[in-house]
Amino acid sequence: MKYTKPFFLALGWISVALGIVGIIIPVLPTTPFLLVAIWAFSKSSPALAERIRSHKTFGPPIRDWQDRGIIPLYAKFLAVIMMSAASVYLLAWSHSPNWLVTLTCVAMLVIAVYVVNRPSR
């Protein structure tokens, strides 16, 4: 397992990079990538994981999620709106097979129910 630490370190940095791209591109979420980065860094460099948790801007929502499972109300609203828009697009204009569209919409519905049922504060 001598490659485990470098793998998780690389995964952490890739996740941070994708999180930074998410700051610039509004459709790409930042927080989930930072959560993956913290998970990966906790296995390779706990100091880097703590730097993200302590960040002035991104630290509080990440700590809320990790410590208490909290999803802010605005994040819930945005997530449900984006999943609803994606479902409408798939149902109305997608040329994918019906079974795939149905499976995707059902998965987004299940995720939306989970997100809405998480605490907000």
C-alpha positions, 0 to 999 in steps of 0.5 A, a space after each residue: 500500500 505504498 501508493 495509497 498516500 500519493 493517490 489520496 493526496 492527488 485526489 485531494 488536489 484534483 478535488 480542490 482544483 475542481 472546487 476552484 473551477 466551481 467558483 468560476 463556473 456557476 453550474 459546477 458545485 464547489 462544496 461537494 468537491 471540497 468535501 471529497 478533498 477533505 476526505 482524501 486529505 484526511 487519509 494523506 495529509 490531515 493538515 491540508 484537510 484542516 486548512 480547508 475546514 478552517 477556511 474563512 469562506 468555505 469552512 463554515 458550511 463544510 464544518 456544518 455538514 461534517 459535524 451536524 449534517 446541515 445543508 443551508 436552506 439556500 443550498 437546498 433550494 438551489 439543488 432542488 431547482 437545478 435537479 428539477 430543471 435537469 429533469 424537465 430538460 431530460 423529459 422534454 428534449 433528451 434523445 436518450 432511451 426512456 429507461 435511462 431518462 426515467 432512472 435519472 429522474 427517479 435518482 434525482 427525486 430520491 436525492 432531492 428528498 434526502 437533501 430537503 430532509 436534512 436539517 437547515 440549522 
